[in-house]
Amino acid sequence: MRRGKGTSWTGGVSDRPFMSIGHSFGGLVIEQPAVKANSGSSMYGDLVKLIGGVVLLGTPHRGSRTQKW
């Protein structure tokens, strides 16, 4: 694998922070593993250390009024 300028690889993980931007359902897809990682889930445990920033736009954190179960 080619290493980009300013990138250091240790054990296959970059030392650069992970930044994400999500809208609507994409925000939920980003949010779920971040919440699980912060709660101590073993599957996502190291993710919290890598997150540099998250921007969620128009993400329905509490669901939608039009949603019917």
N, C-alpha and C positions, 0 to 999 in steps of 0.2 A: 504494500500500500504506500502511496506517495504521501509524504508529509508536507503540508502547506506551510507557508511562511508564518512564523510566530506560533506554530502549533507544536506542542510537546506531547508525546504519547507515552503513557505509562500503563502497561497492562491492557492496552487497547482502548483506553479511555482518555479523551482529551482533557487538558487542564483548563480549557476555555468554558465559560458558563453557557448553559443551555437556555436560550431565549425562545419563547413561543407566543404567538398571537392567534387567537381563535375567535370565531364569530358564531353565534347561535349554537347549533349542535357541536360544532368543532370546539367551542369553548368547553362544553361538557366532556368531550373526549380528552382534552388537556387537563381539565380539573380533576377528574376521577383518580388517575394514578398519583397526582400530586397530593391529594387529600389522603389517599391510602398510604403513601410514603411517609407523610407527616405523622400518621397514627401508629407507625412502627411495624407496618406490614413487611414481612421478610422478602417478598417478591420485589417490592419497590424501594427497599430501605436506602440504597445508595442514591436514589434519584434526588432526594432533598438536597444533598450536597452539591449536585450539579446544576440545579435551577438557579439561573441568574435573574430571571424576570419572566413574568407572565402578564399578558394583556388579554382580557376577555371582553369582547364587545357584543352587546345584545344577547348575552348568555342567560337562559332561563334557569337560574339556580334553584328556584322553588317550583319548577314546572311551568305549565302554561294553562291559562284559563280555558282554552279551547280543547285541552286534552281531556279525553273521556275514557275512563277505565271501566 
